[in-house]
Amino acid sequence: MLGETKQRGSAERYVRQTLKQLAGYKPIVPLEVLGEKAGLSVTELIKLDGNENPYGCSPRVQRSLAEYPYLHIYPDPTQSSIRKALASYVNVGEEHIVGGSGSDELIDLALRLFIDPGDGVINCEPTFGMYDFGIMLCDGEVINVPRVDSFAIDVAAVEAAIKPNAKLILVATPNNPTGNLTPRADILRLLDTGLIVLVDEAYYEFSGETVADLVPQYENLIVLRTFSKWAGLAGLRAGYGVFPPRIADLIMKIKTPYNVNIAAQIAIQESLKDVDYLMGTVKAILAERERFRHLLKEFDWIRTYPSDANFLLLALPSVEMALRVDEGLQRKGIFGRYFDKPRLEHCFRISVGKPEHTDAVIRALREIGGGNLATTKNTKYTK
């Protein structure tokens, strides 16, 4: 009897075959794990791998969360307060807004809304890894259209790649991990294809460029944003989307009832009451980004790509040197992000921190470049 139960109890044979073969998304590592890896306390770490705001959230958020007395009550499933506040911030009607547990959840919901097994989604790589992951969860077909050498989207190639099964085009602007914007004119051209164009504006507050104002005019445009980067709410998972009203209604229908928890709802409202403070930290990060870029010119073996976000993508002379930089910084308790992906194998992404973080990175790079391994400070970058 026990043997029969054991045999019948094997659930793996019922798992979808595509999910068995799926490589999971590689997320960033928590502080405690990084500290253990480096042999340092959390307070000694310089975490520049997640594009988070090093200045943290608004003080209003901290106070309001500490004082809120109803954590035992479910949050508002209709998101009425945050939808109203976000609509005012974006300058669109409330009927366009849906909140999410970070913009990651809204990427997932949008893909699930549109993609049947076998449907095509155009993805312009290299870009945010959650896109491929989400498409494959839906058993969709990834139609990869490589970006040009500057990492700009090849709009003509996207148009040529449209197949009968294609439904959706994904555009991150500024792009992650390369940092470059997609011009408004290119997005308008993509909209003219008639496919749904999902524009991920996770770094909007750093770039100042948006197409959210076009959503009321285009029934095939979706814009997603997050509070993780500019507002320092990465740990609370607070994001939102700007949708055509009918699509917003459907997203509200298929989301889980309480997808934006009460802490995130409070934090969104308080952040939007303190935009001046938060934009002050954004300005500090942008100023530090330019100082960081200037200091990196000291190293003729590093090429820095232009960025309109709160991070820089560094190109190194070889894969070996990229790994050496990653490992060398980690030994100093400094964590950026290396991507083991096509066209990024020799690159290293690093978030912009506070001035003292930049100074620590520069000191560490001097030691790494001056070491005894094959590539030294005098090895110039070659494409």
Summary of the structure (lengths in Angstrom):
residues: 383
radius of gyration: 22.0
end to end distance: 65.8
largest distance: 72.6
contacts: 1227
relative contact order: 0.15
helix: 44%
strand: 14%
